[in-house]
């Protein structure tokens, strides 16, 4: 579609990872297994935690919810991307685009709040072990869970309402593989000053709140662990945090690379970096948490034996 003056387009064209026809089927073959591995891996994490009484703790409760959110997160993006790999039109309706953007922002931020809740859990377990059961009781876990869902969804709704006010009069081709906020903004010819200010203020606050919780929790953990006299004790304390720190580094590292820069600087490299936190991190989470966690490995083995025995 050429350049036209339209307040609200009926559809967008998702350019995807490549516009070359010969690349589409290889990309489909590459991303279909990634999607299946992500869904199956995270489902196994949920089933393992639900079936093993030893894993009925706040940490694993939040991990099971994180796995559920990761399944939703990739399902918002990958099925449409796979369909476009095999389609000649690669279109997405205006309403579908805003819906995809809403759930992408909501689930992405829910991930960060759940990671913060898990960091708080680790802080209490290591720094206040005698009061762990009292502090991380069922009511507080539910409260953290409700906040982890409500704040991101309200944040996402605000951004969708602001996006819906924009006027689009440039090309309707989105240079991305899904309806991300920044590429869609680049198509608008109306002033998006309010939108960008909101992203850099309210959006930054929403992102930095869980990140600050993670940083403060781990600083307190680090100070506490340094006071442990034995090397074995220090290793045991840090080993419970290794998986979580790995996921946090992958998630926040890629997000900061893509979003904490001016809109005009959004490039193809950012599309590649987006793959890390939208697709690769949810796929790697089950491996990171199961391979580096003895309790999860034992629980997974018990689940496998139970399934084989039926």
C-alpha positions, 0 to 999 in steps of 0.5 A, a space after each residue: 500500500 502506498 502513502 495515503 491519508 487515513 486516520 485508522 487503517 483497516 490492516 497492516 502488513 507485517 514484513 517479518 524477519 525477512 521479505 525474501 520469499 525463499 527465506 519463509 519456509 526455512 524460517 517456518 521450519 526453524 520457529 515451529 520447533 521453538 514454539 513447540 519446545 517452549 509450550 511443552 517445556 513450560 507445561 512440564 514445569 507446571 505439571 512437575 510442580 503441581 504433582 510433587 508435594 515437595 515443590 509446593 513452596 512460594 518459589 515454585 508457585 511463582 515459577 509455575 505461574 511464570 511458565 504459564 505466562 511464558 506460554 501465553 506470551 509466545 502464543 500471542 506472537 509465534 502462531 501469527 508469525 508462523 502463519 505469515 511465513 506461509 502466507 503471501 499477504 502477511 496482513 494483520 487487521 487493525 483490531 488484531 494488531 492492537 489486541 496482539 500489542 495489548 497482550 504482548 505488553 501485558 504478558 511481557 510486564 507480567 513476566 518482569 513482576 513475577 521475576 521480582 516476586 521470585 527475587 523477593 522470595 529468595 531474599 526472604 528465604 536467605 536473609 530471614 529463613 526463620 520467618 520465611 513461612 510467616 512472611 511468604 504466607 499464602 495471602 502475601 503470595 496471592 497479593 504479589 500474584 494479583 499485583 503482577 497481573 493487574 499493574 501490567 494489564 492496566 499499563 498495557 491498556 493505557 498504551 493501547 488507548 494512546 495508540 488508538 488515538 494516533 493518525 496513520 497516513 504513512 505506509 502500512 508496512 510494519 518492519 517487524 514480525 509482530 505488532 510491537 509498540 515502536 514499529 507501529 509508532 513509526 507509521 504514525 504521522 500525527 504527533 506522538 509526543 504524549 505517547 513517547 513521554 508516557 513511555 519514558 515516564 509511566 512506562 519506565 516506572 512500570 519497568 523499573 519498579 520490579 527491576 529495582 526490587 530485583 536489584 535491592 533483593 540481590 544486594 541484600 542477599 549478597 551482603 548476607 551471603 558474604 557473612 556466611 563463614 563457610 565456602 560451602 554455605 556461600 555456594 549453597 545460598 548462591 546456588 538457589 539464585 543462579 537460575 533466577 539471575 540467569 533469566 533476569 539477565 537475559 530478559 532485562 538485557 535484551 529489553 534495555 537494548 531494544 527499548 531504552 533508546 529514541 524511536 528514530 534509532 529503531 533498527 533491524 538489530 532491534 528486531 533480532 534482539 526482540 527475539 531473545 526476550 519474546 521467543 528464546 527466553 521463554 524457551 530457555 526458562 524450563 531448561 535453566 530452571 530444571 537443569 540447574 535445580 536438583 529438586 526440579 530434576 527429581 520432580 521431573 523424573 518422578 513425573 516421567 516415571 508416573 506417566 510411564 507407569 500408567 
